[in-house]
Amino acid sequence: MNVLSLFDGISCGRIALDRAGIKVNNYFASEIDANAIKIAQHNWPNTIQLGDIVNIKSENLPKIDLVTAGSPC
């Protein structure tokens, strides 16, 4: 499953998916807070950080199976 997490924070969406036993092939995260990104990368080093949501281009992503969002931060 390819997941796109907008306003990802510390990747709480990834915690939920892991606890639910859902296999994630690619986890794409849109986050701009450096501290949140650092925590997410420590816990899930394979997370693909995309940066600011305004710069994401859907044509640069594979088919996304699940979109999650944590706005407002």
mmCIF file of the N, C-alpha and C atoms, coordinates in Angstrom:
data_MODEL
# 
_entry.id   MODEL 
# 
loop_
_atom_site.group_PDB 
_atom_site.id 
_atom_site.type_symbol 
_atom_site.label_atom_id 
_atom_site.label_alt_id 
_atom_site.label_comp_id 
_atom_site.label_asym_id 
_atom_site.label_entity_id 
_atom_site.label_seq_id 
_atom_site.pdbx_PDB_ins_code 
_atom_site.Cartn_x 
_atom_site.Cartn_y 
_atom_site.Cartn_z 
_atom_site.occupancy 
_atom_site.B_iso_or_equiv 
_atom_site.pdbx_formal_charge 
_atom_site.auth_seq_id 
_atom_site.auth_comp_id 
_atom_site.auth_asym_id 
_atom_site.auth_atom_id 
_atom_site.pdbx_PDB_model_num 
ATOM 1   N N  . MET A 1 1  ? 0.839  -1.169 0.000   1.00 0.00 ? 1  MET A N  1 
ATOM 2   C CA . MET A 1 1  ? 0.000  0.000  0.000   1.00 0.00 ? 1  MET A CA 1 
ATOM 3   C C  . MET A 1 1  ? 0.887  1.236  0.000   1.00 0.00 ? 1  MET A C  1 
ATOM 4   N N  . ASN A 1 2  ? 0.552  2.206  -0.834  1.00 0.00 ? 2  ASN A N  1 
ATOM 5   C CA . ASN A 1 2  ? 1.235  3.499  -0.858  1.00 0.00 ? 2  ASN A CA 1 
ATOM 6   C C  . ASN A 1 2  ? 0.389  4.502  -0.084  1.00 0.00 ? 2  ASN A C  1 
ATOM 7   N N  . VAL A 1 3  ? 1.000  5.134  0.903   1.00 0.00 ? 3  VAL A N  1 
ATOM 8   C CA . VAL A 1 3  ? 0.305  6.074  1.770   1.00 0.00 ? 3  VAL A CA 1 
ATOM 9   C C  . VAL A 1 3  ? 0.901  7.462  1.590   1.00 0.00 ? 3  VAL A C  1 
ATOM 10  N N  . LEU A 1 4  ? 0.012  8.459  1.514   1.00 0.00 ? 4  LEU A N  1 
ATOM 11  C CA . LEU A 1 4  ? 0.431  9.858  1.499   1.00 0.00 ? 4  LEU A CA 1 
ATOM 12  C C  . LEU A 1 4  ? -0.146 10.505 2.749   1.00 0.00 ? 4  LEU A C  1 
ATOM 13  N N  . SER A 1 5  ? 0.733  10.973 3.631   1.00 0.00 ? 5  SER A N  1 
ATOM 14  C CA . SER A 1 5  ? 0.314  11.614 4.868   1.00 0.00 ? 5  SER A CA 1 
ATOM 15  C C  . SER A 1 5  ? 0.619  13.099 4.781   1.00 0.00 ? 5  SER A C  1 
ATOM 16  N N  . LEU A 1 6  ? -0.450 13.896 4.751   1.00 0.00 ? 6  LEU A N  1 
ATOM 17  C CA . LEU A 1 6  ? -0.311 15.349 4.679   1.00 0.00 ? 6  LEU A CA 1 
ATOM 18  C C  . LEU A 1 6  ? -0.300 15.914 6.093   1.00 0.00 ? 6  LEU A C  1 
ATOM 19  N N  . PHE A 1 7  ? 0.533  16.930 6.335   1.00 0.00 ? 7  PHE A N  1 
ATOM 20  C CA . PHE A 1 7  ? 0.698  17.501 7.678   1.00 0.00 ? 7  PHE A CA 1 
ATOM 21  C C  . PHE A 1 7  ? 1.053  16.360 8.641   1.00 0.00 ? 7  PHE A C  1 
ATOM 22  N N  . ASP A 1 8  ? 2.068  15.607 8.285   1.00 0.00 ? 8  ASP A N  1 
ATOM 23  C CA . ASP A 1 8  ? 2.392  14.324 8.904   1.00 0.00 ? 8  ASP A CA 1 
ATOM 24  C C  . ASP A 1 8  ? 2.773  14.392 10.376  1.00 0.00 ? 8  ASP A C  1 
ATOM 25  N N  . GLY A 1 9  ? 3.343  15.489 10.822  1.00 0.00 ? 9  GLY A N  1 
ATOM 26  C CA . GLY A 1 9  ? 3.781  15.564 12.217  1.00 0.00 ? 9  GLY A CA 1 
ATOM 27  C C  . GLY A 1 9  ? 4.832  14.517 12.501  1.00 0.00 ? 9  GLY A C  1 
ATOM 28  N N  . ILE A 1 10 ? 4.639  13.750 13.588  1.00 0.00 ? 10 ILE A N  1 
ATOM 29  C CA . ILE A 1 10 ? 5.601  12.708 13.959  1.00 0.00 ? 10 ILE A CA 1 
ATOM 30  C C  . ILE A 1 10 ? 5.172  11.342 13.429  1.00 0.00 ? 10 ILE A C  1 
ATOM 31  N N  . SER A 1 11 ? 4.348  11.335 12.411  1.00 0.00 ? 11 SER A N  1 
ATOM 32  C CA . SER A 1 11 ? 3.875  10.120 11.724  1.00 0.00 ? 11 SER A CA 1 
ATOM 33  C C  . SER A 1 11 ? 2.944  9.270  12.578  1.00 0.00 ? 11 SER A C  1 
ATOM 34  N N  . CYS A 1 12 ? 2.013  9.895  13.258  1.00 0.00 ? 12 CYS A N  1 
ATOM 35  C CA . CYS A 1 12 ? 1.021  9.144  14.045  1.00 0.00 ? 12 CYS A CA 1 
ATOM 36  C C  . CYS A 1 12 ? 0.176  8.238  13.148  1.00 0.00 ? 12 CYS A C  1 
ATOM 37  N N  . GLY A 1 13 ? -0.028 8.638  11.894  1.00 0.00 ? 13 GLY A N  1 
ATOM 38  C CA . GLY A 1 13 ? -0.748 7.787  10.954  1.00 0.00 ? 13 GLY A CA 1 
ATOM 39  C C  . GLY A 1 13 ? -0.017 6.469  10.754  1.00 0.00 ? 13 GLY A C  1 
ATOM 40  N N  . ARG A 1 14 ? 1.277  6.529  10.729  1.00 0.00 ? 14 ARG A N  1 
ATOM 41  C CA . ARG A 1 14 ? 2.085  5.310  10.564  1.00 0.00 ? 14 ARG A CA 1 
ATOM 42  C C  . ARG A 1 14 ? 1.959  4.423  11.794  1.00 0.00 ? 14 ARG A C  1 
ATOM 43  N N  . ILE A 1 15 ? 1.890  5.028  12.962  1.00 0.00 ? 15 ILE A N  1 
ATOM 44  C CA . ILE A 1 15 ? 1.685  4.258  14.190  1.00 0.00 ? 15 ILE A CA 1 
ATOM 45  C C  . ILE A 1 15 ? 0.374  3.484  14.095  1.00 0.00 ? 15 ILE A C  1 
ATOM 46  N N  . ALA A 1 16 ? -0.684 4.174  13.674  1.00 0.00 ? 16 ALA A N  1 
ATOM 47  C CA . ALA A 1 16 ? -2.004 3.543  13.565  1.00 0.00 ? 16 ALA A CA 1 
ATOM 48  C C  . ALA A 1 16 ? -1.990 2.401  12.556  1.00 0.00 ? 16 ALA A C  1 
ATOM 49  N N  . LEU A 1 17 ? -1.374 2.614  11.415  1.00 0.00 ? 17 LEU A N  1 
ATOM 50  C CA . LEU A 1 17 ? -1.308 1.563  10.393  1.00 0.00 ? 17 LEU A CA 1 
ATOM 51  C C  . LEU A 1 17 ? -0.534 0.346  10.898  1.00 0.00 ? 17 LEU A C  1 
ATOM 52  N N  . ASP A 1 18 ? 0.586  0.579  11.558  1.00 0.00 ? 18 ASP A N  1 
ATOM 53  C CA . ASP A 1 18 ? 1.379  -0.519 12.106  1.00 0.00 ? 18 ASP A CA 1 
ATOM 54  C C  . ASP A 1 18 ? 0.581  -1.302 13.143  1.00 0.00 ? 18 ASP A C  1 
ATOM 55  N N  . ARG A 1 19 ? -0.101 -0.590 14.045  1.00 0.00 ? 19 ARG A N  1 
ATOM 56  C CA . ARG A 1 19 ? -0.881 -1.261 15.090  1.00 0.00 ? 19 ARG A CA 1 
ATOM 57  C C  . ARG A 1 19 ? -2.063 -2.031 14.518  1.00 0.00 ? 19 ARG A C  1 
ATOM 58  N N  . ALA A 1 20 ? -2.582 -1.566 13.381  1.00 0.00 ? 20 ALA A N  1 
ATOM 59  C CA . ALA A 1 20 ? -3.698 -2.262 12.726  1.00 0.00 ? 20 ALA A CA 1 
ATOM 60  C C  . ALA A 1 20 ? -3.210 -3.429 11.870  1.00 0.00 ? 20 ALA A C  1 
ATOM 61  N N  . GLY A 1 21 ? -1.897 -3.583 11.764  1.00 0.00 ? 21 GLY A N  1 
ATOM 62  C CA . GLY A 1 21 ? -1.332 -4.677 10.986  1.00 0.00 ? 21 GLY A CA 1 
ATOM 63  C C  . GLY A 1 21 ? -1.413 -4.459 9.484   1.00 0.00 ? 21 GLY A C  1 
ATOM 64  N N  . ILE A 1 22 ? -1.514 -3.214 9.068   1.00 0.00 ? 22 ILE A N  1 
ATOM 65  C CA . ILE A 1 22 ? -1.612 -2.887 7.642   1.00 0.00 ? 22 ILE A CA 1 
ATOM 66  C C  . ILE A 1 22 ? -0.206 -2.700 7.072   1.00 0.00 ? 22 ILE A C  1 
ATOM 67  N N  . LYS A 1 23 ? 0.117  -3.482 6.055   1.00 0.00 ? 23 LYS A N  1 
ATOM 68  C CA . LYS A 1 23 ? 1.437  -3.404 5.425   1.00 0.00 ? 23 LYS A CA 1 
ATOM 69  C C  . LYS A 1 23 ? 1.540  -2.148 4.573   1.00 0.00 ? 23 LYS A C  1 
ATOM 70  N N  . VAL A 1 24 ? 2.582  -1.395 4.800   1.00 0.00 ? 24 VAL A N  1 
ATOM 71  C CA . VAL A 1 24 ? 2.837  -0.170 4.046   1.00 0.00 ? 24 VAL A CA 1 
ATOM 72  C C  . VAL A 1 24 ? 4.075  -0.392 3.189   1.00 0.00 ? 24 VAL A C  1 
ATOM 73  N N  . ASN A 1 25 ? 3.919  -0.245 1.887   1.00 0.00 ? 25 ASN A N  1 
ATOM 74  C CA . ASN A 1 25 ? 5.064  -0.368 0.986   1.00 0.00 ? 25 ASN A CA 1 
ATOM 75  C C  . ASN A 1 25 ? 5.852  0.928  0.923   1.00 0.00 ? 25 ASN A C  1 
ATOM 76  N N  . ASN A 1 26 ? 5.139  2.028  0.740   1.00 0.00 ? 26 ASN A N  1 
ATOM 77  C CA . ASN A 1 26 ? 5.766  3.352  0.663   1.00 0.00 ? 26 ASN A CA 1 
ATOM 78  C C  . ASN A 1 26 ? 4.936  4.328  1.479   1.00 0.00 ? 26 ASN A C  1 
ATOM 79  N N  . TYR A 1 27 ? 5.606  5.064  2.347   1.00 0.00 ? 27 TYR A N  1 
ATOM 80  C CA . TYR A 1 27 ? 4.934  6.066  3.178   1.00 0.00 ? 27 TYR A CA 1 
ATOM 81  C C  . TYR A 1 27 ? 5.531  7.426  2.820   1.00 0.00 ? 27 TYR A C  1 
ATOM 82  N N  . PHE A 1 28 ? 4.737  8.231  2.145   1.00 0.00 ? 28 PHE A N  1 
ATOM 83  C CA . PHE A 1 28 ? 5.148  9.571  1.737   1.00 0.00 ? 28 PHE A CA 1 
ATOM 84  C C  . PHE A 1 28 ? 4.602  10.554 2.762   1.00 0.00 ? 28 PHE A C  1 
ATOM 85  N N  . ALA A 1 29 ? 5.449  11.457 3.234   1.00 0.00 ? 29 ALA A N  1 
ATOM 86  C CA . ALA A 1 29 ? 5.047  12.395 4.279   1.00 0.00 ? 29 ALA A CA 1 
ATOM 87  C C  . ALA A 1 29 ? 5.290  13.832 3.851   1.00 0.00 ? 29 ALA A C  1 
ATOM 88  N N  . SER A 1 30 ? 4.285  14.658 4.068   1.00 0.00 ? 30 SER A N  1 
ATOM 89  C CA . SER A 1 30 ? 4.426  16.091 3.841   1.00 0.00 ? 30 SER A CA 1 
ATOM 90  C C  . SER A 1 30 ? 4.444  16.770 5.204   1.00 0.00 ? 30 SER A C  1 
ATOM 91  N N  . GLU A 1 31 ? 5.588  17.301 5.560   1.00 0.00 ? 31 GLU A N  1 
ATOM 92  C CA . GLU A 1 31 ? 5.776  17.975 6.847   1.00 0.00 ? 31 GLU A CA 1 
ATOM 93  C C  . GLU A 1 31 ? 6.866  19.014 6.694   1.00 0.00 ? 31 GLU A C  1 
ATOM 94  N N  . ILE A 1 32 ? 6.761  20.127 7.436   1.00 0.00 ? 32 ILE A N  1 
ATOM 95  C CA . ILE A 1 32 ? 7.778  21.169 7.346   1.00 0.00 ? 32 ILE A CA 1 
ATOM 96  C C  . ILE A 1 32 ? 8.502  21.402 8.669   1.00 0.00 ? 32 ILE A C  1 
ATOM 97  N N  . ASP A 1 33 ? 7.978  20.885 9.774   1.00 0.00 ? 33 ASP A N  1 
ATOM 98  C CA . ASP A 1 33 ? 8.613  21.096 11.074  1.00 0.00 ? 33 ASP A CA 1 
ATOM 99  C C  . ASP A 1 33 ? 9.814  20.159 11.216  1.00 0.00 ? 33 ASP A C  1 
ATOM 100 N N  . ALA A 1 34 ? 10.985 20.749 11.361  1.00 0.00 ? 34 ALA A N  1 
ATOM 101 C CA . ALA A 1 34 ? 12.226 19.964 11.407  1.00 0.00 ? 34 ALA A CA 1 
ATOM 102 C C  . ALA A 1 34 ? 12.250 18.970 12.560  1.00 0.00 ? 34 ALA A C  1 
ATOM 103 N N  . ASN A 1 35 ? 11.740 19.341 13.723  1.00 0.00 ? 35 ASN A N  1 
ATOM 104 C CA . ASN A 1 35 ? 11.750 18.436 14.868  1.00 0.00 ? 35 ASN A CA 1 
ATOM 105 C C  . ASN A 1 35 ? 10.819 17.250 14.641  1.00 0.00 ? 35 ASN A C  1 
ATOM 106 N N  . ALA A 1 36 ? 9.650  17.497 14.073  1.00 0.00 ? 36 ALA A N  1 
ATOM 107 C CA . ALA A 1 36 ? 8.712  16.419 13.772  1.00 0.00 ? 36 ALA A CA 1 
ATOM 108 C C  . ALA A 1 36 ? 9.315  15.461 12.744  1.00 0.00 ? 36 ALA A C  1 
ATOM 109 N N  . ILE A 1 37 ? 9.935  16.005 11.727  1.00 0.00 ? 37 ILE A N  1 
ATOM 110 C CA . ILE A 1 37 ? 10.575 15.175 10.703  1.00 0.00 ? 37 ILE A CA 1 
ATOM 111 C C  . ILE A 1 37 ? 11.673 14.314 11.320  1.00 0.00 ? 37 ILE A C  1 
ATOM 112 N N  . LYS A 1 38 ? 12.448 14.893 12.216  1.00 0.00 ? 38 LYS A N  1 
ATOM 113 C CA . LYS A 1 38 ? 13.537 14.157 12.868  1.00 0.00 ? 38 LYS A CA 1 
ATOM 114 C C  . LYS A 1 38 ? 12.994 12.958 13.649  1.00 0.00 ? 38 LYS A C  1 
ATOM 115 N N  . ILE A 1 39 ? 11.906 13.147 14.378  1.00 0.00 ? 39 ILE A N  1 
ATOM 116 C CA . ILE A 1 39 ? 11.299 12.049 15.136  1.00 0.00 ? 39 ILE A CA 1 
ATOM 117 C C  . ILE A 1 39 ? 10.757 10.983 14.191  1.00 0.00 ? 39 ILE A C  1 
ATOM 118 N N  . ALA A 1 40 ? 10.038 11.425 13.152  1.00 0.00 ? 40 ALA A N  1 
ATOM 119 C CA . ALA A 1 40 ? 9.471  10.476 12.188  1.00 0.00 ? 40 ALA A CA 1 
ATOM 120 C C  . ALA A 1 40 ? 10.579 9.654  11.526  1.00 0.00 ? 40 ALA A C  1 
ATOM 121 N N  . GLN A 1 41 ? 11.648 10.291 11.121  1.00 0.00 ? 41 GLN A N  1 
ATOM 122 C CA . GLN A 1 41 ? 12.733 9.589  10.445  1.00 0.00 ? 41 GLN A CA 1 
ATOM 123 C C  . GLN A 1 41 ? 13.470 8.651  11.390  1.00 0.00 ? 41 GLN A C  1 
ATOM 124 N N  . HIS A 1 42 ? 13.535 9.010  12.660  1.00 0.00 ? 42 HIS A N  1 
ATOM 125 C CA . HIS A 1 42 ? 14.165 8.118  13.638  1.00 0.00 ? 42 HIS A CA 1 
ATOM 126 C C  . HIS A 1 42 ? 13.351 6.829  13.776  1.00 0.00 ? 42 HIS A C  1 
ATOM 127 N N  . ASN A 1 43 ? 12.031 6.971  13.859  1.00 0.00 ? 43 ASN A N  1 
ATOM 128 C CA . ASN A 1 43 ? 11.157 5.817  14.039  1.00 0.00 ? 43 ASN A CA 1 
ATOM 129 C C  . ASN A 1 43 ? 10.916 5.031  12.758  1.00 0.00 ? 43 ASN A C  1 
ATOM 130 N N  . TRP A 1 44 ? 10.849 5.711  11.622  1.00 0.00 ? 44 TRP A N  1 
ATOM 131 C CA . TRP A 1 44 ? 10.583 5.082  10.329  1.00 0.00 ? 44 TRP A CA 1 
ATOM 132 C C  . TRP A 1 44 ? 11.538 5.673  9.291   1.00 0.00 ? 44 TRP A C  1 
ATOM 133 N N  . PRO A 1 45 ? 12.785 5.201  9.265   1.00 0.00 ? 45 PRO A N  1 
ATOM 134 C CA . PRO A 1 45 ? 13.800 5.777  8.376   1.00 0.00 ? 45 PRO A CA 1 
ATOM 135 C C  . PRO A 1 45 ? 13.482 5.655  6.886   1.00 0.00 ? 45 PRO A C  1 
ATOM 136 N N  . ASN A 1 46 ? 12.567 4.783  6.513   1.00 0.00 ? 46 ASN A N  1 
ATOM 137 C CA . ASN A 1 46 ? 12.216 4.636  5.099   1.00 0.00 ? 46 ASN A CA 1 
ATOM 138 C C  . ASN A 1 46 ? 11.123 5.601  4.648   1.00 0.00 ? 46 ASN A C  1 
ATOM 139 N N  . THR A 1 47 ? 10.646 6.446  5.563   1.00 0.00 ? 47 THR A N  1 
ATOM 140 C CA . THR A 1 47 ? 9.637  7.440  5.189   1.00 0.00 ? 47 THR A CA 1 
ATOM 141 C C  . THR A 1 47 ? 10.215 8.369  4.129   1.00 0.00 ? 47 THR A C  1 
ATOM 142 N N  . ILE A 1 48 ? 9.430  8.624  3.105   1.00 0.00 ? 48 ILE A N  1 
ATOM 143 C CA . ILE A 1 48 ? 9.857  9.508  2.017   1.00 0.00 ? 48 ILE A CA 1 
ATOM 144 C C  . ILE A 1 48 ? 9.298  10.892 2.312   1.00 0.00 ? 48 ILE A C  1 
ATOM 145 N N  . GLN A 1 49 ? 10.170 11.783 2.744   1.00 0.00 ? 49 GLN A N  1 
ATOM 146 C CA . GLN A 1 49 ? 9.766  13.139 3.109   1.00 0.00 ? 49 GLN A CA 1 
ATOM 147 C C  . GLN A 1 49 ? 9.624  13.998 1.846   1.00 0.00 ? 49 GLN A C  1 
ATOM 148 N N  . LEU A 1 50 ? 8.457  14.622 1.705   1.00 0.00 ? 50 LEU A N  1 
ATOM 149 C CA . LEU A 1 50 ? 8.169  15.433 0.525   1.00 0.00 ? 50 LEU A CA 1 
ATOM 150 C C  . LEU A 1 50 ? 8.245  16.933 0.794   1.00 0.00 ? 50 LEU A C  1 
ATOM 151 N N  . GLY A 1 51 ? 8.343  17.316 2.062   1.00 0.00 ? 51 GLY A N  1 
ATOM 152 C CA . GLY A 1 51 ? 8.426  18.738 2.385   1.00 0.00 ? 51 GLY A CA 1 
ATOM 153 C C  . GLY A 1 51 ? 7.067  19.413 2.369   1.00 0.00 ? 51 GLY A C  1 
ATOM 154 N N  . ASP A 1 52 ? 7.072  20.674 2.002   1.00 0.00 ? 52 ASP A N  1 
ATOM 155 C CA . ASP A 1 52 ? 5.885  21.533 2.031   1.00 0.00 ? 52 ASP A CA 1 
ATOM 156 C C  . ASP A 1 52 ? 4.811  21.039 1.061   1.00 0.00 ? 52 ASP A C  1 
ATOM 157 N N  . ILE A 1 53 ? 3.595  20.973 1.550   1.00 0.00 ? 53 ILE A N  1 
ATOM 158 C CA . ILE A 1 53 ? 2.462  20.479 0.757   1.00 0.00 ? 53 ILE A CA 1 
ATOM 159 C C  . ILE A 1 53 ? 2.249  21.282 -0.530  1.00 0.00 ? 53 ILE A C  1 
ATOM 160 N N  . VAL A 1 54 ? 2.564  22.553 -0.504  1.00 0.00 ? 54 VAL A N  1 
ATOM 161 C CA . VAL A 1 54 ? 2.322  23.385 -1.694  1.00 0.00 ? 54 VAL A CA 1 
ATOM 162 C C  . VAL A 1 54 ? 3.249  23.019 -2.854  1.00 0.00 ? 54 VAL A C  1 
ATOM 163 N N  . ASN A 1 55 ? 4.309  22.285 -2.571  1.00 0.00 ? 55 ASN A N  1 
ATOM 164 C CA . ASN A 1 55 ? 5.263  21.915 -3.618  1.00 0.00 ? 55 ASN A CA 1 
ATOM 165 C C  . ASN A 1 55 ? 5.085  20.483 -4.135  1.00 0.00 ? 55 ASN A C  1 
ATOM 166 N N  . ILE A 1 56 ? 4.085  19.760 -3.618  1.00 0.00 ? 56 ILE A N  1 
ATOM 167 C CA . ILE A 1 56 ? 3.878  18.378 -4.046  1.00 0.00 ? 56 ILE A CA 1 
ATOM 168 C C  . ILE A 1 56 ? 3.153  18.347 -5.391  1.00 0.00 ? 56 ILE A C  1 
ATOM 169 N N  . LYS A 1 57 ? 3.684  17.578 -6.300  1.00 0.00 ? 57 LYS A N  1 
ATOM 170 C CA . LYS A 1 57 ? 3.075  17.394 -7.620  1.00 0.00 ? 57 LYS A CA 1 
ATOM 171 C C  . LYS A 1 57 ? 2.643  15.930 -7.731  1.00 0.00 ? 57 LYS A C  1 
ATOM 172 N N  . SER A 1 58 ? 1.356  15.724 -7.942  1.00 0.00 ? 58 SER A N  1 
ATOM 173 C CA . SER A 1 58 ? 0.833  14.357 -7.984  1.00 0.00 ? 58 SER A CA 1 
ATOM 174 C C  . SER A 1 58 ? 1.474  13.525 -9.089  1.00 0.00 ? 58 SER A C  1 
ATOM 175 N N  . GLU A 1 59 ? 1.874  14.152 -10.162 1.00 0.00 ? 59 GLU A N  1 
ATOM 176 C CA . GLU A 1 59 ? 2.492  13.400 -11.250 1.00 0.00 ? 59 GLU A CA 1 
ATOM 177 C C  . GLU A 1 59 ? 3.864  12.845 -10.866 1.00 0.00 ? 59 GLU A C  1 
ATOM 178 N N  . ASN A 1 60 ? 4.435  13.315 -9.753  1.00 0.00 ? 60 ASN A N  1 
ATOM 179 C CA . ASN A 1 60 ? 5.724  12.809 -9.284  1.00 0.00 ? 60 ASN A CA 1 
ATOM 180 C C  . ASN A 1 60 ? 5.574  11.666 -8.290  1.00 0.00 ? 60 ASN A C  1 
ATOM 181 N N  . LEU A 1 61 ? 4.336  11.267 -8.009  1.00 0.00 ? 61 LEU A N  1 
ATOM 182 C CA . LEU A 1 61 ? 4.071  10.206 -7.048  1.00 0.00 ? 61 LEU A CA 1 
ATOM 183 C C  . LEU A 1 61 ? 3.490  8.980  -7.753  1.00 0.00 ? 61 LEU A C  1 
ATOM 184 N N  . PRO A 1 62 ? 3.702  7.798  -7.169  1.00 0.00 ? 62 PRO A N  1 
ATOM 185 C CA . PRO A 1 62 ? 3.026  6.614  -7.706  1.00 0.00 ? 62 PRO A CA 1 
ATOM 186 C C  . PRO A 1 62 ? 1.552  6.660  -7.312  1.00 0.00 ? 62 PRO A C  1 
ATOM 187 N N  . LYS A 1 63 ? 0.787  5.667  -7.710  1.00 0.00 ? 63 LYS A N  1 
ATOM 188 C CA . LYS A 1 63 ? -0.608 5.562  -7.306  1.00 0.00 ? 63 LYS A CA 1 
ATOM 189 C C  . LYS A 1 63 ? -0.663 5.528  -5.779  1.00 0.00 ? 63 LYS A C  1 
ATOM 190 N N  . ILE A 1 64 ? -1.457 6.401  -5.195  1.00 0.00 ? 64 ILE A N  1 
ATOM 191 C CA . ILE A 1 64 ? -1.623 6.474  -3.751  1.00 0.00 ? 64 ILE A CA 1 
ATOM 192 C C  . ILE A 1 64 ? -2.897 5.728  -3.366  1.00 0.00 ? 64 ILE A C  1 
ATOM 193 N N  . ASP A 1 65 ? -2.770 4.808  -2.407  1.00 0.00 ? 65 ASP A N  1 
ATOM 194 C CA . ASP A 1 65 ? -3.908 4.005  -1.972  1.00 0.00 ? 65 ASP A CA 1 
ATOM 195 C C  . ASP A 1 65 ? -4.656 4.626  -0.792  1.00 0.00 ? 65 ASP A C  1 
ATOM 196 N N  . LEU A 1 66 ? -3.949 5.392  0.024   1.00 0.00 ? 66 LEU A N  1 
ATOM 197 C CA . LEU A 1 66 ? -4.552 5.987  1.214   1.00 0.00 ? 66 LEU A CA 1 
ATOM 198 C C  . LEU A 1 66 ? -3.943 7.354  1.455   1.00 0.00 ? 66 LEU A C  1 
ATOM 199 N N  . VAL A 1 67 ? -4.810 8.349  1.673   1.00 0.00 ? 67 VAL A N  1 
ATOM 200 C CA . VAL A 1 67 ? -4.359 9.694  2.048   1.00 0.00 ? 67 VAL A CA 1 
ATOM 201 C C  . VAL A 1 67 ? -4.840 9.964  3.464   1.00 0.00 ? 67 VAL A C  1 
ATOM 202 N N  . THR A 1 68 ? -3.917 10.396 4.310   1.00 0.00 ? 68 THR A N  1 
ATOM 203 C CA . THR A 1 68 ? -4.263 10.811 5.664   1.00 0.00 ? 68 THR A CA 1 
ATOM 204 C C  . THR A 1 68 ? -3.820 12.259 5.829   1.00 0.00 ? 68 THR A C  1 
ATOM 205 N N  . ALA A 1 69 ? -4.414 12.929 6.814   1.00 0.00 ? 69 ALA A N  1 
ATOM 206 C CA . ALA A 1 69 ? -4.033 14.328 7.047   1.00 0.00 ? 69 ALA A CA 1 
ATOM 207 C C  . ALA A 1 69 ? -4.218 14.674 8.517   1.00 0.00 ? 69 ALA A C  1 
ATOM 208 N N  . GLY A 1 70 ? -3.329 15.488 9.028   1.00 0.00 ? 70 GLY A N  1 
ATOM 209 C CA . GLY A 1 70 ? -3.372 15.893 10.417  1.00 0.00 ? 70 GLY A CA 1 
ATOM 210 C C  . GLY A 1 70 ? -3.525 17.383 10.593  1.00 0.00 ? 70 GLY A C  1 
ATOM 211 N N  . SER A 1 71 ? -4.199 18.030 9.689   1.00 0.00 ? 71 SER A N  1 
ATOM 212 C CA . SER A 1 71 ? -4.358 19.485 9.761   1.00 0.00 ? 71 SER A CA 1 
ATOM 213 C C  . SER A 1 71 ? -5.559 19.837 10.646  1.00 0.00 ? 71 SER A C  1 
ATOM 214 N N  . PRO A 1 72 ? -5.563 20.903 11.386  1.00 0.00 ? 72 PRO A N  1 
ATOM 215 C CA . PRO A 1 72 ? -4.427 21.815 11.549  1.00 0.00 ? 72 PRO A CA 1 
ATOM 216 C C  . PRO A 1 72 ? -3.416 21.245 12.541  1.00 0.00 ? 72 PRO A C  1 
ATOM 217 N N  . CYS A 1 73 ? -2.204 21.643 12.348  1.00 0.00 ? 73 CYS A N  1 
ATOM 218 C CA . CYS A 1 73 ? -1.118 21.098 13.180  1.00 0.00 ? 73 CYS A CA 1 
ATOM 219 C C  . CYS A 1 73 ? -1.239 21.561 14.613  1.00 0.00 ? 73 CYS A C  1 
# 
